[in-house]
């Protein structure tokens, strides 16, 4: 058991990388995001990359990677359905999973066209920082469901 009371049985070693536009260094969200990064890393490697511009979103992404974009027009999932979807992706044999969250104007069509999955984090529209926090919380929740940890309640 680790500091969070979580088992350290990692379901896979497939890295998850979340890409977004740069966040202010004094943003309230950074502390929360780093906390979730630590929690998620007990199950699976994860990294947040804040980029200067959207042109860099696809840099280094290959054919063997899986791209998920967060978009208000994407597919809606319950937390359990999201966990099942994430588990399928983790077991798919892909090299790496990328989650993309755009800035105030969303993501360019070029990036949307490359996505294998578009998800809707909510029927509401969130700013970038809140969307990141929601995504990280749901990835953590999914990892606990996948690993039969009692974090999720119904």
BAFI-3210 file (N, C-alpha, C; in Angstrom, 3 decimals, decimal comma, padded with zeros to 6 digits):
// residues 154
n [1|2|3|4|5|6|7|8|9|10|11|12|13|14|15|16|17|18|19|20|21|22|23|24|25|26|27|28|29|30|31|32|33|34|35|36|37|38|39|40|41|42|43|44|45|46|47|48|49|50|51|52|53|54|55|56|57|58|59|60|61|62|63|64|65|66|67|68|69|70|71|72|73|74|75|76|77|78|79|80|81|82|83|84|85|86|87|88|89|90|91|92|93|94|95|96|97|98|99|100|101|102|103|104|105|106|107|108|109|110|111|112|113|114|115|116|117|118|119|120|121|122|123|124|125|126|127|128|129|130|131|132|133|134|135|136|137|138|139|140|141|142|143|144|145|146|147|148|149|150|151|152|153|154]
n.u [000,848|000,406|001,000|-001,551|-003,223|-003,566|-003,372|-000,395|-000,540|000,067|-001,850|-000,998|001,812|001,563|002,062|000,342|-000,340|-001,200|-002,045|-002,086|-002,743|-000,419|-000,436|-001,002|001,680|001,037|-001,393|-004,343|-005,028|-002,779|-001,603|-003,583|-003,653|-001,047|-001,211|-003,112|-001,632|000,369|-001,210|-002,403|-000,142|000,571|-000,839|-000,478|001,782|001,742|001,629|001,579|001,599|002,124|001,778|003,126|001,793|-000,913|000,035|002,012|000,751|000,469|003,054|005,461|003,592|002,577|001,554|001,068|000,012|-002,674|-005,211|-007,144|-009,581|-010,854|-013,926|-016,786|-018,684|-018,214|-018,404|-020,485|-019,861|-020,515|-018,821|-018,057|-018,338|-016,414|-014,129|-014,170|-013,789|-011,254|-009,743|-009,941|-008,500|-005,988|-005,360|-005,123|-002,775|-001,631|000,937|001,078|-001,141|-002,739|-004,280|-006,032|-006,647|-008,034|-007,610|-009,366|-010,847|-011,275|-010,149|-008,188|-009,487|-007,747|-006,479|-008,686|-009,466|-007,555|-008,092|-008,951|-010,950|-013,467|-014,298|-016,777|-016,590|-018,548|-021,921|-021,876|-019,834|-016,415|-013,701|-010,251|-008,546|-010,296|-011,409|-009,148|-008,701|-011,071|-010,746|-008,366|-009,250|-011,195|-009,640|-008,100|-010,174|-011,076|-008,815|-008,857|-011,230|-010,617|-008,634|-009,988|-010,250|-011,701|-012,464|-014,429|-017,866|-021,233]
n.v [-001,181|002,283|005,806|006,788|004,816|002,979|000,068|-001,092|-002,212|-002,077|-001,734|-001,696|-000,806|001,118|004,338|007,315|010,400|013,701|016,387|019,888|023,416|025,926|026,579|029,052|029,708|030,213|029,084|027,909|025,304|023,710|022,535|020,700|019,086|017,994|016,520|014,576|013,407|012,066|010,216|008,723|007,663|005,516|003,474|003,620|004,988|008,507|011,727|015,257|017,606|020,861|022,868|025,394|026,074|024,950|023,648|021,966|019,817|017,346|016,562|014,085|012,095|008,923|006,339|004,110|004,993|006,067|008,385|010,534|012,969|015,690|017,042|019,063|018,032|015,391|011,844|010,846|009,419|007,292|007,113|004,443|003,369|004,876|003,922|001,258|001,711|002,936|000,837|-001,001|000,405|000,496|-002,186|-002,616|-002,813|-000,616|001,924|004,292|006,464|009,401|012,240|015,059|018,415|021,351|024,951|028,036|028,082|025,499|022,548|022,357|021,328|019,573|018,152|016,967|015,241|013,249|011,870|008,909|008,647|010,708|012,399|013,591|015,568|016,659|017,906|020,526|023,395|023,711|025,738|025,538|024,783|023,700|021,642|020,013|019,209|017,750|015,718|014,438|013,547|011,716|009,882|008,896|007,799|005,865|004,198|003,208|001,751|-000,152|-001,548|-002,664|-001,166|000,376|003,129|004,306|004,914|003,757]
n.w [000,000|-000,681|000,054|-000,380|000,299|-001,670|-003,715|-005,234|-007,768|-010,923|-013,812|-016,412|-018,457|-020,294|-021,286|-020,383|-021,756|-021,253|-023,149|-023,456|-023,862|-022,712|-019,210|-016,747|-014,527|-011,906|-011,548|-009,972|-010,503|-010,918|-008,583|-007,858|-010,156|-010,138|-007,809|-008,581|-010,658|-009,196|-007,762|-009,851|-011,021|-009,451|-010,473|-013,221|-015,639|-016,121|-017,654|-017,723|-020,259|-021,030|-023,709|-025,941|-028,297|-030,438|-032,682|-031,889|-030,719|-032,069|-032,402|-032,391|-032,061|-033,074|-035,460|-033,923|-031,621|-029,454|-029,739|-027,827|-027,720|-025,843|-026,056|-026,344|-028,046|-028,078|-027,246|-024,560|-021,387|-018,568|-015,410|-014,967|-017,559|-018,892|-017,585|-018,489|-021,229|-021,191|-020,161|-022,289|-024,226|-022,984|-023,099|-025,771|-027,188|-028,201|-028,317|-026,769|-024,960|-025,793|-024,468|-025,451|-024,677|-025,656|-025,995|-025,318|-027,670|-028,400|-030,177|-033,189|-036,428|-037,752|-035,708|-034,485|-036,524|-036,404|-034,124|-032,366|-030,596|-029,294|-026,426|-024,156|-021,453|-019,934|-020,125|-019,788|-020,542|-019,877|-018,603|-019,613|-017,443|-015,495|-017,007|-017,322|-014,652|-014,177|-016,114|-015,180|-012,676|-013,485|-014,919|-012,800|-011,230|-013,044|-013,136|-010,530|-010,605|-012,598|-011,267|-009,174|-006,792|-003,943|-004,332|-006,001|-005,619|-005,636]
ca.u [000,000|001,165|000,514|-002,966|-003,965|-003,848|-002,506|000,544|-000,586|-000,121|-002,578|-000,255|002,884|001,318|002,072|-000,722|000,142|-002,260|-001,487|-002,948|-001,994|000,257|-001,236|-000,273|002,477|000,407|-002,762|-004,880|-005,212|-001,527|-001,433|-004,550|-003,210|000,138|-001,696|-003,693|-000,544|000,984|-002,154|-002,563|001,130|000,644|-001,470|-000,062|002,533|000,981|002,379|000,898|002,464|001,496|002,513|002,951|000,788|-001,598|000,805|002,867|-000,047|000,682|004,492|005,885|002,498|002,715|000,442|000,849|-000,505|-004,127|-005,524|-008,465|-009,738|-011,968|-014,688|-018,188|-019,497|-017,759|-019,273|-020,640|-019,680|-020,529|-017,462|-017,785|-018,153|-015,111|-013,124|-014,166|-013,181|-009,828|-009,135|-009,822|-007,391|-004,754|-005,102|-005,196|-001,466|-001,105|002,166|000,871|-002,438|-002,697|-005,510|-005,834|-007,625|-007,707|-007,760|-010,708|-011,557|-011,276|-009,025|-008,320|-010,038|-006,643|-006,285|-009,920|-009,483|-006,613|-008,535|-009,687|-012,077|-013,789|-015,127|-017,409|-016,410|-019,783|-022,798|-021,477|-018,533|-015,480|-012,451|-009,171|-008,046|-011,301|-011,490|-007,997|-008,945|-012,112|-010,147|-007,448|-010,038|-011,841|-008,596|-007,813|-011,345|-011,047|-007,745|-009,293|-012,222|-009,900|-007,850|-010,885|-010,043|-013,026|-012,619|-015,694|-019,067|-022,504]
ca.v [000,000|003,516|006,890|007,052|003,618|002,286|-001,043|-000,659|-003,148|-001,316|-002,547|-001,701|000,175|002,056|005,709|008,245|011,778|014,688|017,600|021,058|024,658|026,362|027,024|030,037|029,061|030,412|028,579|027,111|023,918|022,943|021,716|019,602|018,204|017,258|015,547|013,465|012,715|011,148|009,135|007,890|006,988|004,249|002,486|003,736|006,219|009,612|012,972|016,432|018,476|022,130|023,301|026,808|026,248|023,724|022,990|020,962|018,741|016,073|016,309|012,841|011,117|008,003|005,461|003,092|005,683|006,239|009,784|010,854|014,404|016,120|018,001|019,097|017,245|014,013|010,826|010,904|008,160|007,270|006,801|003,015|003,182|005,459|002,967|000,117|002,187|003,128|-000,488|-001,542|001,106|000,038|-003,564|-002,659|-002,998|000,678|002,294|005,378|007,136|010,854|012,983|016,455|019,423|022,606|026,217|028,620|027,857|024,073|021,991|022,492|020,174|018,657|017,286|016,190|014,204|012,182|011,230|007,643|008,773|012,038|012,258|014,760|015,516|017,133|018,671|021,912|023,745|024,105|026,338|024,562|024,280|022,840|020,441|019,176|018,612|016,733|014,596|013,711|012,846|010,576|008,882|008,264|006,979|004,710|003,298|002,504|000,761|-001,213|-002,299|-003,098|-000,384|000,869|004,596|004,649|004,481|003,909]
ca.w [000,000|-000,742|000,911|-000,631|000,643|-002,919|-004,087|-006,250|-008,892|-012,143|-014,781|-017,661|-018,464|-021,384|-020,776|-020,720|-021,792|-021,443|-023,753|-023,458|-024,026|-021,488|-018,075|-015,941|-013,484|-010,605|-011,651|-008,867|-010,938|-010,979|-007,380|-007,959|-011,236|-009,685|-006,837|-009,341|-011,360|-008,238|-007,470|-011,042|-011,323|-008,728|-011,336|-014,614|-015,903|-016,716|-017,706|-018,257|-021,047|-021,417|-024,897|-026,282|-029,347|-030,868|-033,738|-031,253|-030,135|-032,762|-032,481|-031,760|-032,007|-034,196|-035,843|-032,898|-030,449|-029,413|-029,439|-027,296|-027,515|-025,004|-026,857|-025,903|-028,976|-027,999|-026,652|-023,105|-020,675|-017,118|-014,932|-015,212|-019,004|-019,218|-017,102|-019,424|-022,478|-020,938|-020,037|-023,658|-024,885|-022,335|-023,525|-027,235|-027,812|-028,649|-027,633|-025,816|-025,059|-025,680|-024,278|-025,819|-024,271|-026,324|-025,284|-025,305|-028,935|-028,695|-030,935|-034,643|-037,145|-038,075|-034,543|-034,329|-037,556|-036,036|-032,884|-032,424|-029,682|-028,775|-025,241|-023,592|-020,002|-019,325|-021,013|-019,563|-021,106|-018,832|-019,061|-019,784|-016,161|-014,884|-017,843|-016,973|-013,332|-014,357|-016,838|-014,301|-011,665|-014,128|-015,199|-011,519|-010,886|-013,948|-012,698|-009,322|-011,034|-013,313|-010,284|-008,091|-005,580|-003,543|-004,403|-006,670|-004,908|-006,367]
c.u [000,894|000,547|-000,971|-003,834|-004,312|-002,887|-001,569|000,606|-000,948|-000,751|-001,828|000,880|002,722|001,211|000,853|-000,105|-001,035|-001,600|-002,544|-002,095|-001,446|-000,729|-000,383|000,436|001,866|-001,045|-003,138|-004,905|-003,933|-001,318|-002,359|-004,085|-001,991|-000,241|-002,292|-002,638|000,105|000,073|-002,275|-001,299|001,317|000,025|-000,844|000,747|001,646|001,819|001,496|001,920|001,664|002,357|002,214|001,912|000,249|-000,854|001,672|002,088|000,269|002,166|004,839|004,805|002,583|001,473|000,115|000,333|-002,013|-004,413|-006,972|-008,531|-010,960|-012,664|-016,149|-019,118|-019,104|-018,774|-019,293|-020,521|-020,041|-019,099|-017,107|-017,555|-016,805|-013,998|-013,026|-013,495|-011,673|-009,109|-008,959|-008,650|-006,065|-004,367|-005,023|-003,860|-000,894|000,094|001,913|-000,524|-002,210|-004,110|-005,197|-006,991|-007,168|-007,867|-009,181|-011,511|-011,564|-010,033|-009,251|-008,839|-008,973|-006,411|-007,510|-009,962|-008,581|-007,084|-009,267|-010,925|-012,218|-014,700|-015,633|-017,269|-017,669|-020,646|-022,510|-020,130|-017,655|-014,330|-011,380|-008,722|-009,038|-011,459|-010,336|-008,206|-009,989|-011,528|-009,237|-008,206|-010,684|-010,838|-008,240|-008,950|-011,357|-009,986|-008,146|-010,347|-011,550|-009,175|-008,659|-010,603|-011,360|-013,236|-013,989|-016,868|-020,281|-023,649]
c.v [001,244|004,568|007,175|005,855|002,788|001,127|-000,548|-001,656|-002,397|-002,215|-002,655|-000,706|001,145|003,464|006,486|009,639|012,692|015,954|018,692|022,280|025,090|026,898|028,020|029,334|029,207|029,922|027,734|025,625|023,088|022,046|020,494|018,596|017,376|016,203|014,331|012,706|011,678|009,956|008,175|007,072|005,698|003,115|002,448|005,016|007,272|010,879|014,059|017,268|019,700|022,730|024,770|027,037|024,901|022,984|021,869|019,772|017,386|015,704|015,034|011,774|010,255|007,175|004,421|003,697|005,857|007,663|009,906|012,371|014,662|017,259|017,935|018,308|015,767|013,106|010,971|009,505|008,352|006,972|005,344|002,744|003,735|004,509|001,765|000,506|002,349|001,788|-001,139|-000,902|000,619|-001,366|-003,712|-002,921|-001,708|001,044|003,298|005,956|008,629|011,371|014,436|017,300|020,741|023,809|026,735|028,387|026,385|023,655|022,176|021,197|019,138|017,665|016,402|015,024|013,025|011,379|009,925|007,691|010,232|011,845|013,614|014,639|015,925|017,780|020,163|022,157|024,245|024,894|025,247|023,960|023,331|021,541|019,485|018,472|017,498|015,510|013,780|012,949|011,610|009,497|008,152|007,328|005,711|003,707|002,541|001,456|-000,426|-002,131|-002,728|-002,424|000,291|002,385|004,988|004,076|004,649|003,741]
c.w [000,000|000,177|000,747|-000,256|-000,576|-003,113|-005,174|-007,403|-010,159|-013,196|-016,108|-017,554|-019,635|-020,812|-021,269|-020,689|-022,095|-021,977|-023,780|-023,748|-022,672|-020,460|-017,292|-014,781|-012,094|-010,601|-010,439|-009,220|-010,857|-009,764|-007,422|-009,008|-010,815|-008,646|-007,547|-010,133|-010,440|-007,971|-008,648|-011,298|-010,527|-009,541|-012,726|-014,809|-016,583|-016,646|-018,292|-019,001|-021,471|-022,526|-025,224|-027,366|-029,816|-031,969|-033,173|-030,694|-030,764|-032,890|-031,710|-031,655|-033,265|-034,444|-034,780|-031,585|-030,578|-028,955|-028,988|-027,165|-026,646|-025,740|-026,425|-026,817|-028,989|-027,333|-025,131|-022,516|-019,209|-016,689|-015,183|-016,698|-019,445|-018,780|-018,037|-020,735|-022,300|-020,821|-021,412|-024,386|-024,311|-022,780|-025,044|-027,924|-028,375|-027,788|-026,498|-026,034|-024,864|-025,464|-024,616|-025,308|-024,873|-025,417|-025,411|-026,586|-029,348|-029,450|-032,426|-035,282|-037,484|-036,926|-034,349|-035,314|-037,207|-034,824|-033,161|-031,538|-029,268|-027,572|-024,777|-022,081|-019,250|-020,403|-020,872|-020,236|-019,959|-019,434|-019,029|-018,451|-015,504|-015,678|-017,524|-015,636|-013,443|-015,063|-015,925|-013,222|-012,271|-014,521|-013,902|-011,112|-011,748|-013,514|-011,438|-009,665|-011,711|-012,335|-009,063|-006,749|-005,217|-003,581|-004,963|-005,892|-005,810|-005,422]
res [x|x|x|x|x|x|x|x|x|x|x|x|x|x|x|x|x|x|x|x|x|x|x|x|x|x|x|x|x|x|x|x|x|x|x|x|x|x|x|x|x|x|x|x|x|x|x|x|x|x|x|x|x|x|x|x|x|x|x|x|x|x|x|x|x|x|x|x|x|x|x|x|x|x|x|x|x|x|x|x|x|x|x|x|x|x|x|x|x|x|x|x|x|x|x|x|x|x|x|x|x|x|x|x|x|x|x|x|x|x|x|x|x|x|x|x|x|x|x|x|x|x|x|x|x|x|x|x|x|x|x|x|x|x|x|x|x|x|x|x|x|x|x|x|x|x|x|x|x|x|x|x|x|x]
***
